[in-house]
């Protein structure tokens, strides 16, 4: 039940916005014309499938000629719901802020290789340890709280308007914590579950 609320971007985004979590400007629509108007208003945006990870299936779109055709093609690829999110000027990295049992565990950074708009390892990014500010930890704590997950990783980005949240994940964080922080999150998670079962 808890995982269902973060399984797709629509339910995750709506939950975050209902809890006043700062996010990049986002519009979700069935209509390519509305999506096109959003891009014309916001500038460069990212089209995101409702179900994907590590930027799979995501596309950058910009105002101008060819925009409507891109959007119609995106919809024709099976994306009946068009998720449009304003593209931010990233500082070359974003953060995975992990929680176990609602308690802060650690943070890692996904750092891009300078040749991609995103930071995922699928696009050549790498994991690095990162020490977040108390503001980032508190934002991530508030973002994960409504979902009631036993283990989660909150995707946070630092912007000139303060930290913002991309999404909350039910599955991400294991590899990043291991490679960047030398934390065996899977082992800690298993121990946590066993202790819960003993109660």
CORTAUR-V652417 format. One record per residue. N is the residue number from 1. RES is the residue in one letter. OMEGA is omega as a letter, one per 20 degrees, with the letter a starting at -180 (* if undefined). BURIAL is + if it has 16 or more other C-alpha atoms within 10 Angstrom, else -. D_CENTER is the distance of its C-alpha to the mean C-alpha in Angstrom with 1 decimal. Layout:
N,RES,OMEGA,BURIAL,D_CENTER / N,RES,OMEGA,BURIAL,D_CENTER
This chain:
1,X,r,-,19.8 / 2,X,a,-,17.0 / 3,X,a,+,14.8 / 4,X,a,-,15.7 / 5,X,r,+,13.8 / 6,X,a,+,10.4 / 7,X,r,+,11.6 / 8,X,a,+,10.9 / 9,X,a,+,8.7 / 10,X,a,+,12.0 / 11,X,r,-,12.9 / 12,X,a,+,9.6 / 13,X,a,+,9.6 / 14,X,r,-,13.3 / 15,X,r,+,13.4 / 16,X,a,+,11.3 / 17,X,r,-,13.6 / 18,X,r,-,16.6 / 19,X,r,-,16.1 / 20,X,r,-,16.0 / 21,X,a,+,12.7 / 22,X,r,+,12.4 / 23,X,r,+,9.8 / 24,X,r,+,10.6 / 25,X,a,-,13.4 / 26,X,r,-,12.6 / 27,X,r,-,15.4 / 28,X,a,+,15.6 / 29,X,r,-,19.0 / 30,X,a,-,21.4 / 31,X,r,-,23.4 / 32,X,a,+,23.1 / 33,X,r,-,25.4 / 34,X,r,+,23.1 / 35,X,r,+,20.1 / 36,X,r,+,22.5 / 37,X,r,-,23.6 / 38,X,a,+,20.1 / 39,X,r,+,19.8 / 40,X,a,+,23.3 / 41,X,a,-,22.6 / 42,X,a,+,19.3 / 43,X,a,-,19.9 / 44,X,a,+,17.7 / 45,X,r,+,14.7 / 46,X,r,+,12.2 / 47,X,a,+,13.1 / 48,X,r,+,10.5 / 49,X,r,+,12.2 / 50,X,a,+,11.6 / 51,X,r,-,11.7 / 52,X,r,-,10.4 / 53,X,r,-,8.6 / 54,X,r,-,9.1 / 55,X,r,+,9.3 / 56,X,r,-,12.3 / 57,X,r,-,14.0 / 58,X,a,+,12.1 / 59,X,r,+,14.8 / 60,X,r,-,15.7 / 61,X,a,+,18.3 / 62,X,r,+,20.7 / 63,X,r,+,23.6 / 64,X,a,-,26.9 / 65,X,r,-,28.9 / 66,X,a,-,27.2 / 67,X,a,+,24.2 / 68,X,r,+,25.5 / 69,X,r,-,26.3 / 70,X,a,+,22.8 / 71,X,r,+,21.4 / 72,X,r,+,24.2 / 73,X,r,-,23.6 / 74,X,r,+,19.9 / 75,X,a,+,21.2 / 76,X,r,-,24.0 / 77,X,r,-,21.7 / 78,X,r,-,21.0 / 79,X,a,+,18.3 / 80,X,r,+,20.4 / 81,X,a,+,17.7 / 82,X,a,+,16.5 / 83,X,a,+,13.0 / 84,X,a,+,13.4 / 85,X,a,+,11.2 / 86,X,r,+,13.1 / 87,X,a,+,12.7 / 88,X,r,+,12.8 / 89,X,a,-,15.3 / 90,X,r,-,13.3 / 91,X,r,-,15.6 / 92,X,r,+,15.2 / 93,X,r,+,12.5 / 94,X,a,+,9.3 / 95,X,r,+,9.3 / 96,X,a,+,8.8 / 97,X,a,+,10.8 / 98,X,r,+,12.6 / 99,X,r,+,14.9 / 100,X,a,+,17.9 / 101,X,a,-,19.8 / 102,X,a,+,18.2 / 103,X,a,-,19.4 / 104,X,a,+,17.6 / 105,X,a,+,17.9 / 106,X,r,+,16.7 / 107,X,r,+,14.2 / 108,X,r,+,13.7 / 109,X,r,+,12.8 / 110,X,a,+,11.7 / 111,X,a,+,14.4 / 112,X,a,+,15.2 / 113,X,r,+,18.8 / 114,X,a,-,19.7 / 115,X,a,-,20.0 / 116,X,r,-,16.6 / 117,X,a,+,14.3 / 118,X,a,+,11.3 / 119,X,a,+,11.2 / 120,X,r,+,10.9 / 121,X,r,+,14.1 / 122,X,a,-,14.9 / 123,X,r,+,15.6 / 124,X,r,-,17.6 / 125,X,r,+,15.2 / 126,X,r,+,16.3 / 127,X,r,+,15.5 / 128,X,r,+,17.3 / 129,X,a,+,18.2 / 130,X,r,+,17.2 / 131,X,a,-,18.9 / 132,X,r,-,16.9 / 133,X,r,-,18.8 / 134,X,r,-,19.7 / 135,X,a,-,17.9 / 136,X,r,+,14.5 / 137,X,a,+,15.4 / 138,X,r,-,16.7 / 139,X,a,+,13.7 / 140,X,r,+,11.4 / 141,X,r,+,14.5 / 142,X,a,+,14.8 / 143,X,a,+,11.3 / 144,X,a,+,11.8 / 145,X,a,+,15.5 / 146,X,a,-,15.8 / 147,X,r,+,14.5 / 148,X,a,-,17.2 / 149,X,r,+,15.7 / 150,X,r,+,17.9 / 151,X,r,+,15.3 / 152,X,r,+,11.6 / 153,X,a,+,9.1 / 154,X,r,+,6.9 / 155,X,a,+,4.5 / 156,X,r,+,7.1 / 157,X,r,+,9.0 / 158,X,r,+,12.8 / 159,X,r,-,14.5 / 160,X,r,-,18.1 / 161,X,a,-,17.5 / 162,X,a,-,16.1 / 163,X,r,+,12.7 / 164,X,a,+,9.9 / 165,X,r,+,6.7 / 166,X,a,+,3.6 / 167,X,r,+,3.4 / 168,X,a,+,6.1 / 169,X,r,+,7.3 / 170,X,a,+,11.0 / 171,X,a,-,11.7 / 172,X,r,+,9.8 / 173,X,a,+,11.5 / 174,X,a,+,15.1 / 175,X,r,+,15.8 / 176,X,r,+,14.2 / 177,X,a,+,16.2 / 178,X,a,+,19.2 / 179,X,a,-,19.4 / 180,X,a,+,18.5 / 181,X,a,+,19.9 / 182,X,r,-,22.3 / 183,X,r,+,21.1 / 184,X,a,-,21.7 / 185,X,r,+,19.1 / 186,X,r,-,20.4 / 187,X,r,-,23.8 / 188,X,r,-,22.9 / 189,X,r,+,21.1 / 190,X,r,-,24.3 / 191,X,r,-,26.5 / 192,X,a,-,24.7 / 193,X,a,-,25.1 / 194,X,r,-,28.8 / 195,X,r,-,29.5 / 196,X,a,-,28.1 / 197,X,r,-,30.4 / 198,X,a,-,33.3 / 199,X,*,-,33.1
